Amino acid sequence: MKIIIFGLGNFGMSLALSLTESGNEVVGVDKQMEKVNIVKDKIAHSICLDSTNELAYQALPIKQTDIAVVAIGENEGAAIITTAIIKKLSTAKVISRSLSPIHDTVLQAMGITSIVHPEQEAAEKLTNKINFKNIIDNFKIDEKYSISEIKTPTEFVGKTIQELDFRSKYKLNIITIIRKNEKTNLIGNATSVMEVVGIPAANTVIEANDVLVVFGLNDDITKICHKNQ
């Protein structure tokens, strides 16, 4: 996909590099030349311009862009103006970083449905890791539902998903299982790798050290994460 990222601070720059590594054509935009120079050889294009100046967008392939990400984190006014200009000039999907509850309200009024809060989301993930020993990672779908990677509770080991009556008892769906496997490398040394086992069947046996990737209500994920604590 063709993606333009406005704002090359820590969040915007990390996102630009990650999206490039996953095969996207990324254009990075920032008004500070030093930030543009940092990524100029690492992404498809990097441009120094003031994104609050509508005339400056003539230098951007804004009409050919699939996604525009407003990652500006230092200036709420600049982020809002940038979002408004993108909405005016392009039909691209807009993903906008929000810096405050008021910023949220303004973006929602502008019709932006993809709003991100990187600092808040990072803090929530770290809180989960600290509070619940079983949780490895968590992706929040909305205020009620999440996809979470959790360590297998000891009482699950050696049992099938059917025997656990997982969906009925825990009200969660196991999307997949990440399992440690031993492999031999080219020089004959044994190494441990984590592999996805695919969509688990009812007769899939849970093994020690499995990571269960589950989907469900946040409250139900919280309950299962309390096991083994």
KOLMINU-55062 format. One record per atom (N, C-alpha, C): residue in one letter; x, z, y. Coordinates in pm, whole numbers, padded with zeros to 5 digits, always signed. Each point is the difference from the previous one (the first is absolute). Layout:
residues N
aXZY...
//
This chain:
residues 229
m+00083+00000-00120m-00083+00000+00120m+00087+00000+00125k-00057-00048+00108k+00066+00005+00130k-00048+00125+00074i+00093+00086+00035i-00035+00128+00059i+00084+00023+00126i-00066+00041+00108i+00072+00038+00122i-00013+00151+00016i+00113+00065+00023i+00000+00145+00022i+00044+00026+00143f-00087+00065+00076f+00028+00034+00139f+00048+00145+00006g+00123+00019+00042g+00058+00134+00006g+00096+00021-00116l+00129+00006+00032l+00103+00014-00103l+00067+00136+00006g-00082+00104+00010g+00051+00136-00012g+00023+00029-00148n+00009+00126-00036n+00027+00036-00140n-00106-00054-00095f-00126+00017+00037f-00110-00047-00084f-00004-00152-00007g+00001-00065+00116g-00010-00145+00005g+00117-00069-00068m+00120+00053+00020m+00118-00060-00060m-00001+00016-00152s-00035+00118-00046s-00008+00022-00145s-00103-00090-00064l-00113-00017+00067l-00106-00085-00051l+00045-00146-00004a+00069-00044+00106a+00048-00138+00007a+00096-00031-00115l+00091+00092-00027l+00098-00020-00107l-00068+00001-00137s-00093+00093-00019s-00069+00011-00128s-00085-00124-00028l-00072-00048+00100l-00084-00118-00017l+00084-00124-00024t+00116-00008+00063t+00091-00112-00023t+00051+00001-00143e+00038+00118-00049e+00051+00013-00136e-00104-00038-00104s-00129+00016+00035s-00107-00033-00094s-00047-00144+00015g+00075-00082+00077g-00025-00143+00004g-00081-00053+00116n-00026+00079+00100n-00077-00044+00116n+00089-00054+00110e-00055-00090+00080e+00071-00050+00118e-00036+00090+00118v+00097+00077+00046v-00027+00102+00101v+00067-00036+00132v-00078+00012+00108v+00052-00013+00136v-00006+00139+00063g+00113+00051+00044g+00005+00131+00066g+00009-00016+00150v-00080+00079+00071v-00007-00010+00147v+00024+00137+00062d+00087+00004+00099d+00022+00124+00075d+00055-00037+00137k-00026+00086+00100k+00050-00029+00135k+00143+00047+00020q+00055+00072-00098q+00138+00046+00010q+00089-00088-00087m+00096-00067+00066m+00085-00095-00070m+00083+00064-00110e+00042+00127+00019e+00082+00063-00102e-00075+00014-00132k-00131+00025+00006k-00080+00010-00123k-00018-00137-00064v-00018-00100+00083v-00013-00137-00050v+00128-00042-00071n+00114+00034+00058n+00128-00038-00059n+00026+00066-00135i-00053+00121-00017i+00023+00072-00127i-00059-00076-00118v-00117-00064+00021v-00069-00064-00113v+00012-00152+00000k+00070-00057+00097k-00001-00147+00016k+00049-00075-00123d+00091+00059-00076d+00053-00066-00119d-00065+00049-00129k-00103+00087+00013k-00061+00061-00117k-00145-00044-00023i-00061-00061+00103i-00136-00050-00014i-00002-00145+00048a-00112-00068-00017a-00007-00143+00033a+00032-00028+00147h-00063+00075+00090h+00021-00020+00144h-00014+00134+00071s+00075+00018+00107s-00018+00117+00086s+00006-00047+00144i-00095+00049+00081i-00016-00050+00136i-00010+00117+00097c+00069-00011+00111c-00008+00101+00105c-00100-00044+00106l-00110+00071+00011l-00098-00029+00105l-00089+00121+00022d-00069-00002+00112d-00094+00106+00035d-00137-00038-00053s-00047+00071-00102s-00126-00038-00065s-00123+00031+00084t+00018+00066+00116t-00113+00022+00090t-00018-00115+00098n+00089-00099-00006n-00007-00118+00086n-00059-00116-00079e-00123-00036+00030e-00069-00103-00078e+00074-00133+00001l+00063-00034+00111l+00072-00127+00009l+00118-00007-00097a+00057+00115-00033a+00115+00003-00089a-00034-00045-00142y-00128+00004-00035y-00041-00035-00136y+00015-00149-00030q+00029-00079+00103q+00027-00143-00022q+00124-00019-00087a+00085+00103-00005a+00123-00009-00081a-00023+00043-00144l-00122+00041-00032l-00031+00051-00133l-00095-00093-00075p+00014-00008-00132p-00093-00080-00081p-00128+00079-00030i-00061+00050+00107i-00110+00095-00017i-00122-00063-00068k-00022-00131+00026k-00118-00065-00058k+00019-00036-00147q+00124+00000-00046q+00029-00031-00141q+00026+00125-00083t-00021+00116+00060t+00033+00126-00066t-00116+00052-00084d+00033+00051-00119d-00103+00058-00086d-00032+00144+00039i+00104+00078+00029i-00017+00141+00032i+00087+00035+00121a-00057+00074+00093a+00076+00053+00113a-00004+00152-00008v+00117+00061+00000v+00009+00146-00009v+00049+00054+00134v-00080+00084+00062v+00041+00066+00124v+00059+00134-00039a+00134+00006-00002a+00070+00120-00047a+00062+00079+00115i-00040-00031+00122i+00055+00067+00118i-00029+00149-00007g+00103+00082+00017g-00019+00143-00017g+00035+00085+00119e+00050-00061+00107e+00043+00079+00115e-00099-00005+00116n-00083-00104+00004n-00084-00023+00117n-00140-00038-00046e-00092+00095+00012e-00136-00023-00046e-00068-00113+00078g+00023-00005+00130g-00059-00105+00083g+00048-00137-00041a+00130-00013-00025a+00057-00128-00041a-00056-00043-00135a-00019+00097-00090a-00054-00031-00132a-00143-00053+00010i-00080+00062+00087i-00139-00043+00018i-00007-00138+00064i+00081-00023+00103i+00001-00131+00067i+00045-00108-00097t+00104+00029-00077t+00050-00097-00098t-00108-00036-00100t-00071+00100-00049t-00108-00024-00095t-00108-00088+00061a-00035+00026+00125a-00104-00078+00069a+00042-00146+00017i+00125-00023+00034i+00049-00138+00018i+00000-00075-00132i+00044+00067-00107i+00000-00064-00132i-00143-00039-00040k-00093+00091+00022k-00140-00028-00033k-00052-00121+00078k+00047-00014+00123k-00044-00111+00086k+00059-00133-00044l+00127+00000-00038l+00072-00125-00027l+00001-00044-00145s-00036+00088-00091s+00020-00032-00142s-00117+00045-00086t-00010-00062-00115t-00099+00041-00100t+00067+00079-00112a+00127+00035+00019a+00075+00075-00101a-00062+00138-00023k+00016+00050-00121k-00040+00138-00027k+00094+00092+00078v-00057+00096+00071v+00081+00091+00081v+00005+00138-00066i+00120+00047-00022i+00023+00136-00048i+00068+00075+00113s-00060+00106+00046s+00053+00068+00118s+00033+00147-00027r+00116+00038+00047r+00041+00140-00007r-00072+00079+00108s-00050+00116-00035s-00068+00086+00098s+00085+00122+00030l-00001+00039+00127l+00082+00113+00044l-00081+00125+00033s-00133-00012-00001s-00083+00116+00036s-00144-00027-00040p-00084+00104-00002p-00143-00021-00029p-00067-00094+00100i+00039+00009+00127i-00057-00090+00101i+00041-00144-00029h+00125-00017-00040h+00049-00133-00038h-00084-00054-00115d-00031+00084-00098d-00089-00039-00111d-00132-00054+00053t-00059+00074+00092t-00131-00036+00055t+00005-00136+00069v+00106-00022+00079v+00015-00127+00072v+00015-00115-00099l+00083+00019-00102l+00021-00105-00099l-00128-00033-00075q-00075+00103-00036q-00127-00021-00069q-00098-00076+00088a-00001+00031+00130a-00087-00070+00095a+00040-00147+00012m+00127-00029-00023m+00050-00138+00006m-00024-00075-00131g-00053+00069-00098g-00029-00065-00128g+00116+00002-00098i+00099+00086+00024i+00113+00011-00091i-00038+00095-00113t+00004-00049-00122t-00039+00082-00115t+00122+00051-00078s+00114-00064+00019s+00123+00044-00069s+00086+00078+00098i-00013+00132-00004i+00071+00089+00091i+00091+00090-00082v+00126+00008+00037v+00096+00081-00076v+00055+00113+00086h+00031+00110-00068h+00058+00118+00065h+00124+00038-00081p+00111-00071+00017p+00116+00021-00090p+00053+00142-00006e+00009+00066+00115e+00053+00137-00002e-00096+00094-00072q-00129-00013+00028q-00100+00085-00064q-00005-00025-00150e+00005-00128-00039e-00007-00035-00142e+00124+00049-00074a+00117-00011+00065a+00123+00050-00062a-00007+00152-00016a-00055+00067+00101a-00013+00146-00006a-00095+00042-00111e-00109-00075-00019e-00096+00033-00105e+00063-00017-00138k+00079-00108-00016k+00066-00022-00130k+00098+00113-00030l+00076+00039+00103l+00097+00108-00021l-00071+00131-00029t-00112+00024+00068t-00078+00121-00024t-00047+00006-00145n-00050-00116-00049n-00046-00006-00139n+00114+00030-00098k+00117-00055+00029k+00115+00021-00090k+00043+00147+00000i-00011+00064+00115i+00039+00140+00011i-00105+00091-00065n-00127-00029+00025n-00107+00086-00048n-00029-00015-00149f+00018-00122-00051f-00037-00027-00139f+00121-00053-00076k+00052+00080-00090k+00121-00037-00073k-00021-00124-00086n-00123-00025-00040n-00026-00112-00091n-00008-00136+00071i-00019-00001+00132i-00022-00127+00067i+00134-00063+00038i+00011-00130-00025i+00123-00074+00031i-00020-00084+00125d-00110-00074+00004d-00029-00082+00118d-00151-00013+00012n-00047-00035+00119n-00143-00005+00024n-00031-00110+00100f-00100-00083-00031f-00045-00103+00092f-00146+00027+00033k-00025+00031+00125k-00134+00037+00043k-00083-00126+00025i-00113-00014-00072i-00088-00114+00019i-00088+00021+00123d-00063+00118+00007d-00079+00039+00117d-00003+00152+00003e-00096+00057+00070e-00005+00145+00014e-00034+00072-00131k-00058-00073-00096k-00044+00062-00124k+00083-00037-00121y+00051-00124-00003y+00063-00051-00122y+00149-00031+00019s+00076+00016-00108s+00143-00030+00001s+00042-00055-00136i+00116-00069+00002i+00071-00034-00123i+00125+00086+00000s+00021+00076-00107s+00112+00093-00004s+00080-00014-00129e+00131+00021+00015e+00088+00008-00116e+00022+00149-00028i-00034+00043-00121i+00013+00143-00032i+00080+00017-00130k+00075+00108-00004k+00072+00034-00122k-00100+00044-00107t+00027-00036-00124t-00090+00035-00108t+00001+00150-00027p-00115+00066+00009p-00006+00142-00039p+00036+00018-00147t+00065+00108-00032t+00047+00025-00137t-00112-00009-00102e-00118+00048+00035e-00112+00003-00096e-00051-00140-00036f+00041-00103+00078f-00044-00136-00030f+00089-00069-00104v+00122+00049-00016v+00100-00069-00082v-00044-00006-00146g+00011-00121-00058g-00035-00020-00140g-00146-00033-00024k-00080-00002+00107k-00142-00029-00014k-00030-00139+00055t-00105-00061-00053t-00043-00129+00052t-00090+00022+00121i-00019-00107+00075i-00089+00008+00117i-00142+00033-00046q-00038-00054-00116q-00133+00028-00054q-00014+00147-00039e+00103+00055-00063e-00003+00141-00040e-00009+00091+00121l+00066-00038+00106l-00004+00080+00122l-00135-00010+00069d-00078-00105-00037d-00128-00026+00067d+00023-00003+00151f+00104-00076+00037f+00056+00010+00134f-00100-00030+00112r-00071-00109-00016r-00091-00040+00108r-00115+00099+00018s-00054+00048-00113s-00113+00094+00010s+00044+00139+00044k+00112+00047-00057k+00044+00137+00026k+00066+00015+00137y+00081-00099+00037y+00077+00013+00125y-00051-00089+00114k-00098-00086-00033k-00065-00088+00100k+00101-00092+00069l+00102-00042-00075l+00102-00090+00052l+00019-00117-00095n+00044-00112+00055n+00035-00115-00082n+00152-00014-00007i+00054-00016-00120i+00143-00028-00013i+00018-00151+00014i+00063-00042+00110i+00020-00143+00026i+00111-00053-00089t+00110+00072-00008t+00110-00038-00087t+00087+00122-00025i+00102-00018-00081i+00095+00107-00031i+00141-00053+00024i+00083+00079+00067i+00140-00035+00019i+00080+00087-00096r+00077-00067-00087r+00064+00071-00112r+00150-00026-00002k+00075+00106-00029k+00146-00013-00010k+00036-00060-00135n+00081-00107+00003n+00047-00063-00122n+00152-00010+00001e+00058+00011-00116e+00145-00014-00013e+00035-00145-00028k+00095-00053+00077k+00045-00137-00021k+00151-00004-00002t+00052-00102-00064t+00144-00018-00008t+00041-00111+00097n+00096+00030+00087n+00043-00100+00096n+00101-00097-00062l+00053-00090+00081l+00087-00106-00050l+00129+00052-00062i+00045+00117+00043i+00125+00052-00055i-00025+00103-00110g-00125+00010-00041g-00032+00085-00114g-00036+00143+00030n-00009+00035+00128n-00036+00137+00037n-00151+00016+00006a-00049+00115-00045a-00143+00028+00004a-00039+00049+00140t-00106-00056+00052t-00050+00041+00131t-00150+00024-00009s-00050+00087+00088s-00144+00029+00006s-00063-00079+00113v-00108-00069-00031v-00072-00076+00103v-00147+00038-00007m-00065+00000+00117m-00143+00027+00007m-00075-00133-00003e-00091-00016-00094e-00073-00124-00016e-00151+00025-00001v-00075-00095+00056v-00146+00007-00002v-00048-00050-00135v-00086+00075-00066v-00044-00037-00135v-00126-00086+00002g-00050-00034+00118g-00118-00084+00009g-00127+00083+00007i-00112-00064-00028i-00129+00071+00004i-00016+00080-00128p-00006+00131+00008p-00007+00082-00121p-00135-00012-00070a+00005+00003-00134a-00122-00004-00080a-00043+00143-00034a-00117+00012-00056a-00052+00132-00036a+00090+00070-00101n+00069-00078-00086n+00085+00060-00103n+00146+00013+00043t+00028-00024+00129t+00136+00018+00051t+00037+00148-00004v+00114+00031-00060v+00046+00139-00012v+00086+00035+00121i-00030+00112+00063i+00078+00048+00113i+00128+00064-00051e+00112-00039+00061e+00130+00053-00041e+00057+00094+00107a+00092+00085-00042a+00069+00087+00095a+00075-00086+00101n+00001+00044+00124n+00068-00070+00111n-00073-00126+00046d-00120-00027-00055d-00080-00111+00053d-00042+00032+00144v-00013-00106+00080v-00060+00011+00133v-00135-00070-00006l-00107+00075+00025l-00134-00057-00004l-00039-00048+00139v-00039-00126+00009v-00048-00055+00127v-00151+00005-00004v-00058+00089+00079v-00144+00025-00008v-00071-00035+00131f-00128-00034-00014f-00084-00028+00116f-00122+00090-00006g-00036+00055+00117g-00120+00082+00005g-00011+00077+00129l-00094+00094+00000l-00022+00084+00117l+00121+00089+00024n+00035+00020+00127n+00114+00085+00034n-00013+00140-00058d-00122+00053+00001d-00022+00136-00053d+00030+00007-00150d-00037-00106-00073d+00026-00002-00144d+00148-00018-00030i+00070-00079+00083i+00145-00016-00016i+00069+00133+00027t-00048+00071+00102t+00057+00130+00033t-00013+00097-00117k-00115-00001-00067k-00023+00092-00113k+00098-00026-00113i+00023-00127-00033i+00088-00029-00111i+00146+00027+00037c+00032-00007+00129c+00136+00027+00045c+00033+00149-00005h-00100+00084-00009h+00023+00144-00010h+00047+00041-00140k-00017-00091-00097k+00042+00033-00137k+00153+00010-00004n+00049+00087-00088n+00145+00020-00018n+00069+00066+00118q-00076+00056+00094q+00065+00065+00114q+00017+00149-00028
//
